[in-house]
Amino acid sequence: MKKFLVVIERKPTFTGKTLQGHREFLQELRNCELLVKAGGFEDQSGGAYILQTSSLEEARNIVDKDPMNQENESVYKVKEWNVM
């Protein structure tokens, strides 16, 4: 399995209304063993998580379902990451 870093930056218009759904989404990924690690930035500007999937396309498809991404309150970047 490959690992993918998902970096989330909140937009100035961020309302927080999708935060609970985002947390539930991450828990589902954890339960399915797709989520390796996740956390928010100390300055409250966003956060990041690490996905474990077979391809970049699969990782992007998962990220597209993240409630904060669907509401367009944040900017998401997905990069394949050669972490050890």
Rosetta silent file (secondary structure, phi, psi, omega in degrees, C-alpha in Angstrom):
SEQUENCE: MKKFLVVIERKPTFTGKTLQGHREFLQELRNCELLVKAGGFEDQSGGAYILQTSSLEEARNIVDKDPMNQENESVYKVKEWNVM
SCORE:     score description
SCORE:     0.000 S_00000001
   1 L     0.000  143.313  177.315    0.000    0.000    0.000 S_00000001
   2 E   -95.080  159.173  178.252    1.117    3.542   -0.763 S_00000001
   3 E  -113.435  144.057 -177.802    0.789    6.470    1.615 S_00000001
   4 E  -132.157  130.371  177.299   -0.715    9.842    0.748 S_00000001
   5 E   -91.105  126.213  177.571   -0.464   13.095    2.661 S_00000001
   6 E  -111.062  113.376 -179.858   -3.659   15.139    2.659 S_00000001
   7 E  -105.087  130.400 -176.858   -3.051   18.766    3.642 S_00000001
   8 E  -118.040  125.619  175.312   -6.087   20.891    4.482 S_00000001
   9 E  -118.875  123.734  179.814   -6.013   24.683    4.614 S_00000001
  10 E   -70.337  141.401  174.653   -9.103   26.492    5.825 S_00000001
  11 L   -81.826  159.848  177.738  -10.446   29.302    3.650 S_00000001
  12 L   -58.293  -23.055 -179.047  -11.198   32.705    5.224 S_00000001
  13 L   -89.754    8.571 -178.915  -14.898   31.804    4.833 S_00000001
  14 L   -56.921  128.227 -178.547  -14.550   28.635    6.965 S_00000001
  15 L  -105.186  -22.828 -177.159  -17.626   28.274    9.195 S_00000001
  16 L    86.526   -2.915 -176.161  -16.867   25.031   11.029 S_00000001
  17 L   -66.690  -19.572 -179.457  -20.304   23.597   10.216 S_00000001
  18 L  -101.050    3.286 -174.872  -18.723   20.550    8.535 S_00000001
  19 H   -62.881  -43.735  179.771  -16.157   19.863   11.267 S_00000001
  20 H   -64.145  -42.864  177.364  -18.194   17.181   13.065 S_00000001
  21 H   -62.944  -37.273  176.774  -18.911   15.382    9.785 S_00000001
  22 H   -61.905  -45.733  179.483  -15.199   15.592    8.937 S_00000001
  23 H   -63.083  -41.188  177.534  -14.291   13.989   12.272 S_00000001
  24 H   -64.746  -39.692  177.447  -16.838   11.203   11.746 S_00000001
  25 H   -60.006  -46.369  178.263  -15.471   10.677    8.235 S_00000001
  26 H   -62.374  -38.024  178.271  -11.930   10.295    9.613 S_00000001
  27 H   -64.340  -39.242  176.710  -13.178    7.797   12.197 S_00000001
  28 H   -61.974  -42.712  178.005  -14.761    5.724    9.424 S_00000001
  29 H   -62.956  -39.757  178.321  -11.456    5.753    7.540 S_00000001
  30 H   -63.015  -43.559  179.480   -9.664    4.677   10.719 S_00000001
  31 H   -62.190  -32.161  179.294  -12.149    1.824   11.192 S_00000001
  32 L   -88.140    3.284 -179.679  -11.476    0.676    7.604 S_00000001
  33 L    61.438   31.104  175.269   -7.698    0.912    8.232 S_00000001
  34 L   -96.943  -24.275 -178.642   -7.298    3.538    5.504 S_00000001
  35 E   -96.217  125.403  179.601   -6.299    6.331    7.903 S_00000001
  36 E   -91.145  -52.358 -179.288   -2.788    6.185    9.341 S_00000001
  37 E  -150.922  155.784  176.892   -2.637    9.482   11.292 S_00000001
  38 E  -155.668  152.057  175.750   -4.572   12.740   11.470 S_00000001
  39 E  -178.166  162.029  178.690   -4.434   16.020   13.313 S_00000001
  40 E   -95.654  158.176  176.571   -5.043   19.733   13.257 S_00000001
  41 L   -78.696  144.097 -178.206   -2.502   22.522   13.062 S_00000001
  42 L   -57.676  -33.819 -177.691   -1.839   24.378   16.308 S_00000001
  43 L   -83.976    7.389  177.469   -2.713   27.727   14.710 S_00000001
  44 L    65.034   20.820 -178.317   -6.195   26.454   13.706 S_00000001
  45 L   -87.926   -5.054 -178.306   -5.476   27.100   10.010 S_00000001
  46 E   153.688 -146.857 -178.949   -6.281   23.523    8.980 S_00000001
  47 E  -173.623 -167.245 -179.444   -4.756   20.085    9.413 S_00000001
  48 E  -154.396  156.538  170.176   -3.468   16.993    7.686 S_00000001
  49 E  -147.005  159.630 -179.726   -3.989   13.266    7.497 S_00000001
  50 E  -113.357  123.468  175.988   -2.213   10.291    6.012 S_00000001
  51 E  -101.574  151.158  175.683   -4.149    7.799    3.906 S_00000001
  52 E  -121.500  105.322 -178.682   -3.011    4.304    3.006 S_00000001
  53 E  -140.218  178.125 -177.657   -4.397    3.231   -0.380 S_00000001
  54 L   -87.118  -17.786 -177.229   -3.254    1.503   -3.544 S_00000001
  55 L  -154.715  161.436  175.580   -3.251    4.584   -5.812 S_00000001
  56 H   -62.789  -39.436  178.900   -3.398    8.363   -5.996 S_00000001
  57 H   -60.475  -43.733  178.241   -6.729    8.088   -7.777 S_00000001
  58 H   -63.549  -42.839  178.659   -8.180    6.049   -4.899 S_00000001
  59 H   -61.142  -44.743 -179.905   -6.831    8.561   -2.366 S_00000001
  60 H   -64.960  -37.739  177.513   -8.376   11.473   -4.287 S_00000001
  61 H   -62.862  -38.551  177.592  -11.711    9.648   -4.525 S_00000001
  62 H   -66.399  -48.411 -178.103  -11.694    9.216   -0.745 S_00000001
  63 H   -61.114  -34.133  178.439  -10.750   12.858   -0.143 S_00000001
  64 L   -61.014  -22.459 -178.664  -13.571   13.994   -2.454 S_00000001
  65 L   -90.826   -6.989  179.329  -16.019   12.462    0.069 S_00000001
  66 L   -64.680  124.280 -176.913  -14.648   14.390    3.056 S_00000001
  67 H   -54.561  -36.571  179.092  -17.485   16.688    4.231 S_00000001
  68 H   -69.069  -28.122  177.690  -15.207   19.714    4.632 S_00000001
  69 H   -75.568  -39.954 -179.616  -14.014   19.236    1.053 S_00000001
  70 H   -64.364  -33.906 -178.933  -17.532   18.927   -0.341 S_00000001
  71 L   -82.013   -4.746  177.742  -18.608   22.180    1.249 S_00000001
  72 L    58.759   36.388  176.227  -15.641   23.987   -0.287 S_00000001
  73 L   -92.575  -11.663 -175.955  -14.672   25.553    3.037 S_00000001
  74 E  -139.703  159.927  174.772  -11.105   24.340    2.755 S_00000001
  75 E  -102.018  127.670 -179.179   -8.426   23.724    0.159 S_00000001
  76 E  -109.877  135.714  173.210   -7.274   20.106   -0.033 S_00000001
  77 E  -126.267  134.004  179.841   -3.966   18.918   -1.477 S_00000001
  78 E  -120.685  125.732 -179.449   -3.128   15.234   -1.904 S_00000001
  79 E  -132.351  136.873  171.095    0.446   14.088   -2.448 S_00000001
  80 E   -67.112  136.960 -172.307    1.966   10.630   -2.580 S_00000001
  81 L  -128.407  122.921  179.423    4.367   10.490    0.350 S_00000001
  82 L   -89.678   61.075 -179.980    7.385    8.201    0.659 S_00000001
  83 L   -85.641  149.383  179.717    7.289    8.185    4.447 S_00000001
  84 L  -107.373    0.000    0.000    8.936    5.423    6.425 S_00000001
